Amino acid sequence: MIMDNRRIKIREIAEAVGISRELVCHILTEELGMRKLFIENEEVIAFVDAYFAKQDAQYYLNGLKGWEHRWKKCIDLKGDYVEK
């Protein structure tokens, strides 16, 4: 995907593999150091699957707790909430 289109957007990658833009950015910069480029979409999918498979339960619990904090804040502010 990236090799076919060097100007591909993070949003396009995120939509194609079904994850957040933030996570795509994290994976490309922190996990891959922007050094590894994938040849096929299947390589991206395999990498993302492997990334999530190696995460422990605490990783997912932390993510859910983060969501809980954000939705409570959104409710308290009656929807007028933008994370900065």
DSSP file (Angstrom, degrees, kcal/mol; ACC not computed):
  #  RESIDUE AA STRUCTURE BP1 BP2  ACC     N-H-->O    O-->H-N    N-H-->O    O-->H-N    TCO  KAPPA ALPHA  PHI   PSI    X-CA   Y-CA   Z-CA
    1    1 A M     >        0   0    0      0, 0.0     4,-1.2     0, 0.0     7,-0.1   0.000 360.0 360.0 360.0 -51.3    0.0    0.0    0.0
    2    2 A I  T  4  +     0   0    0      1,-0.2     6,-0.2     2,-0.2    37,-0.1   0.875 360.0  53.4 -71.7 -37.0    2.7    2.5    1.0
    3    3 A M  T  4 S+     0   0    0     35,-1.1     3,-0.3     1,-0.2    -1,-0.2   0.857 108.9  50.0 -66.6 -33.3    5.1    1.3   -1.7
    4    4 A D  T  4 S+     0   0    0      1,-0.3     2,-0.3    35,-0.1    -1,-0.2   0.806 126.7  22.9 -72.6 -28.9    2.4    1.8   -4.3
    5    5 A N    ><  -     0   0    0     -4,-1.2     3,-1.9     1,-0.1    -1,-0.3  -0.802  60.9-174.4-143.7  95.4    1.6    5.3   -3.2
    6    6 A R  T 3  S+     0   0    0     -2,-0.3    -1,-0.1    -3,-0.3    -3,-0.1   0.644  89.2  57.2 -66.8 -13.3    4.3    7.2   -1.2
    7    7 A R  T 3  S+     0   0    0      2,-0.0    -1,-0.3    -5,-0.0    -5,-0.1   0.183  76.4 140.2-101.3  16.0    1.9   10.0   -0.6
    8    8 A I    <   -     0   0    0     -3,-1.9     2,-0.2    -6,-0.2    -6,-0.0  -0.306  51.3-122.4 -61.5 143.0   -0.7    7.8    1.0
    9    9 A K     >  -     0   0    0      1,-0.1     4,-1.8     4,-0.0     3,-0.2  -0.569  10.2-124.3 -88.7 149.9   -2.4    9.4    4.0
   10   10 A I  H  > S+     0   0    0      1,-0.2     4,-2.8    -2,-0.2     5,-0.2   0.892 114.4  57.7 -55.1 -41.3   -2.4    8.0    7.5
   11   11 A R  H  > S+     0   0    0      1,-0.2     4,-2.5     2,-0.2    -1,-0.2   0.890 104.1  50.9 -58.3 -41.3   -6.2    8.2    7.4
   12   12 A E  H  > S+     0   0    0     -3,-0.2     4,-2.0     2,-0.2    -1,-0.2   0.895 111.3  47.2 -65.9 -40.2   -6.2    5.9    4.3
   13   13 A I  H  X S+     0   0    0     -4,-1.8     4,-2.1     2,-0.2     5,-0.2   0.941 111.9  51.1 -64.3 -46.7   -4.0    3.3    6.0
   14   14 A A  H  X>S+     0   0    0     -4,-2.8     5,-1.7     1,-0.2     4,-1.5   0.909 111.9  46.3 -58.3 -44.8   -6.2    3.4    9.1
   15   15 A E  H  <5S+     0   0    0     -4,-2.5    -1,-0.2     1,-0.2    -2,-0.2   0.885 111.1  52.8 -65.6 -38.4   -9.4    2.9    7.1
   16   16 A A  H  <5S+     0   0    0     -4,-2.0    -1,-0.2     1,-0.2    -2,-0.2   0.863 120.3  31.3 -67.3 -36.2   -7.9    0.1    5.1
   17   17 A V  H  <5S-     0   0    0     -4,-2.1    -1,-0.2     2,-0.1    -2,-0.2   0.501 108.6-118.5-103.4  -5.0   -6.7   -1.9    8.1
   18   18 A G  T  <5S+     0   0    0     -4,-1.5     2,-0.3     1,-0.3    -3,-0.2   0.848  71.4 112.5  77.2  35.7   -9.5   -0.8   10.5
   19   19 A I  S   <S-     0   0    0     -5,-1.7    -1,-0.3    -6,-0.2    -2,-0.1  -0.835  70.7 -80.1-131.1 172.4   -7.5    0.9   13.3
   20   20 A S     >  -     0   0    0     -2,-0.3     4,-2.1     1,-0.1     5,-0.1  -0.280  31.5-122.6 -72.0 156.7   -7.2    4.5   14.5
   21   21 A R  H  > S+     0   0    0      1,-0.2     4,-2.6     2,-0.2     5,-0.2   0.875 113.6  57.0 -63.1 -37.4   -5.0    7.1   12.8
   22   22 A E  H  > S+     0   0    0      1,-0.2     4,-2.6     2,-0.2    -1,-0.2   0.908 107.3  47.2 -61.4 -41.7   -3.2    7.6   16.0
   23   23 A L  H  > S+     0   0    0      2,-0.2     4,-3.0     1,-0.2    -1,-0.2   0.897 110.5  51.4 -69.5 -39.1   -2.3    3.9   16.2
   24   24 A V  H  X S+     0   0    0     -4,-2.1     4,-2.8     2,-0.2     5,-0.2   0.942 112.2  47.5 -59.3 -46.4   -1.1    3.8   12.6
   25   25 A C  H  X S+     0   0    0     -4,-2.6     4,-2.6     1,-0.2     5,-0.4   0.921 112.8  48.8 -61.5 -44.3    1.1    6.8   13.3
   26   26 A H  H  X>S+     0   0    0     -4,-2.6     4,-2.4     2,-0.2     5,-1.6   0.933 112.8  47.4 -60.4 -46.8    2.4    5.2   16.4
   27   27 A I  I  <>S+     0   0    0     -4,-3.0     5,-2.2     3,-0.2     6,-0.3   0.931 114.7  45.8 -62.4 -45.9    3.2    2.0   14.6
   28   28 A L  I  <5S+     0   0    0     -4,-2.8     6,-2.9    -5,-0.2     7,-0.2   0.897 126.8  27.3 -66.3 -39.9    4.9    3.7   11.7
   29   29 A T  I  <5S+     0   0    0     -4,-2.6     4,-0.4     4,-0.2    -3,-0.2   0.931 132.6  27.5 -90.9 -49.7    7.0    6.0   13.8
   30   30 A E  I  <5S+     0   0    0     -4,-2.4    -3,-0.2    -5,-0.4    -2,-0.1   0.922 131.0  32.8 -82.1 -46.2    7.5    4.3   17.1
   31   31 A E  I   <S+     0   0    0     -5,-1.6    -3,-0.2     1,-0.1    -4,-0.2   0.885 135.4  25.0 -79.3 -39.1    7.3    0.6   16.2
   32   32 A L  S >><S-     0   0    0     -5,-2.2     3,-1.9    -6,-0.3     4,-0.7   0.612  86.8-139.3-102.7 -14.4    8.8    0.8   12.7
   33   33 A G  T 34  -     0   0    0     -4,-0.4    -4,-0.2    -6,-0.3    -3,-0.1   0.758  59.2 -82.1  60.0  22.9   10.9    4.0   13.0
   34   34 A M  T 34 S+     0   0    0     -6,-2.9    -1,-0.3    -7,-0.2    -5,-0.1   0.679 115.5 106.3  55.1  19.0    9.6    4.8    9.5
   35   35 A R  T <4  +     0   0    0     -3,-1.9     2,-0.5    -7,-0.2    -2,-0.2   0.800  59.9  70.1 -94.0 -33.7   12.3    2.5    8.2
   36   36 A K     <  -     0   0    0     -4,-0.7     2,-0.4    -8,-0.2    -2,-0.1  -0.741  61.5-170.7 -92.4 128.6   10.2   -0.5    7.2
   37   37 A L        -     0   0    0     -2,-0.5     2,-0.3   -35,-0.0    -2,-0.0  -0.948  19.5-129.6-113.8 138.1    7.9   -0.1    4.2
   38   38 A F        -     0   0    0     -2,-0.4   -35,-1.1     1,-0.1   -36,-0.2  -0.635  10.4-161.3 -89.1 143.6    5.4   -2.7    3.4
   39   39 A I  S    S+     0   0    0     -2,-0.3     2,-0.3     1,-0.2   -35,-0.1   0.867  75.6  26.3 -86.8 -42.3    5.1   -4.2   -0.1
   40   40 A E  S >> S-     0   0    0      1,-0.1     4,-1.2   -37,-0.1     3,-0.9  -0.862  75.5-119.4-124.5 154.6    1.6   -5.7    0.2
   41   41 A N  H 3> S+     0   0    0     -2,-0.3     4,-2.5     1,-0.2     5,-0.2   0.852 113.7  63.8 -57.2 -35.1   -1.5   -4.9    2.2
   42   42 A E  H 3> S+     0   0    0      1,-0.2     4,-2.6     2,-0.2    -1,-0.2   0.838  98.0  54.9 -61.4 -32.6   -1.2   -8.4    3.7
   43   43 A E  H <> S+     0   0    0     -3,-0.9     4,-2.4     2,-0.2    -1,-0.2   0.902 108.4  48.1 -66.9 -40.5    2.1   -7.4    5.3
   44   44 A V  H  X S+     0   0    0     -4,-1.2     4,-2.7     2,-0.2     5,-0.2   0.944 113.4  47.5 -63.1 -47.7    0.5   -4.4    7.0
   45   45 A I  H  X S+     0   0    0     -4,-2.5     4,-2.7     1,-0.2    -2,-0.2   0.912 112.3  49.5 -61.2 -43.9   -2.4   -6.6    8.2
   46   46 A A  H  X S+     0   0    0     -4,-2.6     4,-2.4     2,-0.2    -1,-0.2   0.903 111.8  48.9 -62.9 -41.5    0.0   -9.3    9.4
   47   47 A F  H  X S+     0   0    0     -4,-2.4     4,-2.6     2,-0.2    -2,-0.2   0.934 112.7  46.7 -63.8 -45.9    2.1   -6.7   11.3
   48   48 A V  H  X S+     0   0    0     -4,-2.7     4,-2.3     2,-0.2     5,-0.2   0.916 112.4  50.6 -63.7 -43.0   -0.9   -5.1   12.9
   49   49 A D  H  X S+     0   0    0     -4,-2.7     4,-2.1    -5,-0.2    -1,-0.2   0.921 112.7  46.5 -59.5 -44.1   -2.3   -8.5   13.9
   50   50 A A  H  X S+     0   0    0     -4,-2.4     4,-1.6     2,-0.2    -2,-0.2   0.887 109.3  55.4 -66.4 -39.1    1.1   -9.5   15.4
   51   51 A Y  H  < S+     0   0    0     -4,-2.6     4,-0.4     1,-0.2     3,-0.3   0.943 112.8  40.8 -58.4 -49.1    1.3   -6.1   17.2
   52   52 A F  H >< S+     0   0    0     -4,-2.3     3,-1.0     1,-0.2    -1,-0.2   0.836 109.6  59.7 -71.2 -31.8   -2.0   -6.7   19.0
   53   53 A A  H 3< S+     0   0    0     -4,-2.1    -1,-0.2     1,-0.2    -2,-0.2   0.832 103.9  51.0 -64.9 -31.5   -1.3  -10.3   19.7
   54   54 A K  T 3< S+     0   0    0     -4,-1.6    -1,-0.2    -3,-0.3     2,-0.2   0.550  88.6 102.3 -86.0  -5.2    1.7   -9.5   21.7
   55   55 A Q    <   -     0   0    0     -3,-1.0     2,-0.1    -4,-0.4    -3,-0.0  -0.546  67.3-134.7 -78.2 142.0   -0.1   -6.9   23.9
   56   56 A D    >>  -     0   0    0     -2,-0.2     4,-1.0     1,-0.1     3,-0.8  -0.337  30.5 -94.7 -88.1 176.3   -1.1   -8.0   27.4
   57   57 A A  H 3> S+     0   0    0      1,-0.2     4,-2.4     2,-0.2     5,-0.2   0.831 121.5  62.9 -60.8 -33.7   -4.4   -7.5   29.1
   58   58 A Q  H 3> S+     0   0    0      1,-0.2     4,-2.8     2,-0.2    -1,-0.2   0.854  96.4  59.0 -62.1 -35.0   -3.2   -4.3   30.8
   59   59 A Y  H <> S+     0   0    0     -3,-0.8     4,-1.6     1,-0.2    -1,-0.2   0.930 111.1  40.5 -57.9 -47.0   -2.7   -2.7   27.4
   60   60 A Y  H  X S+     0   0    0     -4,-1.0     4,-2.4     2,-0.2    -2,-0.2   0.871 113.1  54.2 -72.3 -37.5   -6.3   -3.1   26.6
   61   61 A L  H  X S+     0   0    0     -4,-2.4     4,-2.5     1,-0.2    -2,-0.2   0.916 107.5  50.9 -62.2 -43.1   -7.5   -2.2   30.1
   62   62 A N  H  X S+     0   0    0     -4,-2.8     4,-2.0     1,-0.2    -1,-0.2   0.895 109.7  51.1 -61.1 -40.1   -5.5    1.1   29.9
   63   63 A G  H  X S+     0   0    0     -4,-1.6     4,-1.9    -5,-0.2    -2,-0.2   0.917 110.9  47.3 -63.4 -43.7   -7.2    1.8   26.5
   64   64 A L  H  X S+     0   0    0     -4,-2.4     4,-2.5     1,-0.2    -2,-0.2   0.888 110.0  52.7 -66.0 -38.6  -10.7    1.2   27.9
   65   65 A K  H  X S+     0   0    0     -4,-2.5     4,-2.2     1,-0.2    -1,-0.2   0.879 107.3  53.1 -64.2 -36.8   -9.9    3.4   31.0
   66   66 A G  H  X S+     0   0    0     -4,-2.0     4,-2.0     2,-0.2    -1,-0.2   0.904 109.3  48.3 -63.7 -41.5   -8.9    6.2   28.6
   67   67 A W  H  X S+     0   0    0     -4,-1.9     4,-3.0     2,-0.2     5,-0.3   0.917 108.7  54.2 -63.2 -43.0  -12.1    5.9   26.8
   68   68 A E  H  X S+     0   0    0     -4,-2.5     4,-2.2     1,-0.2     5,-0.2   0.924 108.3  49.4 -58.5 -44.9  -14.1    5.9   30.1
   69   69 A H  H  X S+     0   0    0     -4,-2.2     4,-2.0     1,-0.2    -1,-0.2   0.921 113.6  46.6 -58.9 -44.7  -12.3    9.2   31.1
   70   70 A R  H  X S+     0   0    0     -4,-2.0     4,-2.4     2,-0.2    -2,-0.2   0.913 112.3  47.1 -69.1 -43.4  -13.1   10.8   27.7
   71   71 A W  H  X S+     0   0    0     -4,-3.0     4,-2.4     2,-0.2    -1,-0.2   0.872 111.8  51.4 -70.2 -33.1  -16.8    9.8   27.5
   72   72 A K  H  X S+     0   0    0     -4,-2.2     4,-2.7    -5,-0.3    -1,-0.2   0.920 111.4  47.9 -64.5 -41.9  -17.4   10.9   31.1
   73   73 A K  H  X S+     0   0    0     -4,-2.0     4,-1.9    -5,-0.2    -2,-0.2   0.905 111.2  50.9 -63.4 -41.3  -15.9   14.2   30.3
   74   74 A C  H  <>S+     0   0    0     -4,-2.4     5,-3.2     2,-0.2     6,-0.3   0.905 111.8  47.0 -63.0 -42.9  -18.0   14.5   27.2
   75   75 A I  H ><5S+     0   0    0     -4,-2.4     3,-1.7     3,-0.2    -2,-0.2   0.930 110.6  52.0 -65.3 -45.3  -21.2   13.8   29.1
   76   76 A D  H 3<5S+     0   0    0     -4,-2.7    -1,-0.2     1,-0.3    -2,-0.2   0.854 113.5  44.6 -58.9 -35.1  -20.2   16.3   31.9
   77   77 A L  T ><5S-     0   0    0     -4,-1.9     3,-1.7    -5,-0.2    -1,-0.3   0.299 113.8-119.4 -93.2   9.6  -19.7   18.9   29.2
   78   78 A K  T < 5S-     0   0    0     -3,-1.7    -3,-0.2     1,-0.3    -2,-0.1   0.873  74.7 -48.8  55.0  41.8  -22.9   18.0   27.3
   79   79 A G  T 3 <S+     0   0    0     -5,-3.2     2,-1.6    -6,-0.1    -1,-0.3   0.307 111.1 117.1  86.4  -9.3  -21.0   17.1   24.2
   80   80 A D    <   +     0   0    0     -3,-1.7     2,-0.4    -6,-0.3    -1,-0.1  -0.467  46.8 123.3 -89.4  65.1  -19.0   20.3   24.1
   81   81 A Y        +     0   0    0     -2,-1.6     2,-0.4     2,-0.0    -7,-0.1  -0.988  31.1 170.2-135.5 126.0  -15.7   18.4   24.5
   82   82 A V        -     0   0    0     -2,-0.4     2,-0.2    -8,-0.0    -2,-0.0  -0.983  33.2-126.9-133.2 123.1  -12.6   18.4   22.3
   83   83 A E              0   0    0     -2,-0.4    -2,-0.0     1,-0.1   -13,-0.0  -0.477 360.0 360.0 -69.9 134.2   -9.4   16.7   23.6
   84   84 A K              0   0    0     -2,-0.2    -1,-0.1     0, 0.0     0, 0.0   0.370 360.0 360.0-115.4 360.0   -6.4   19.0   23.4
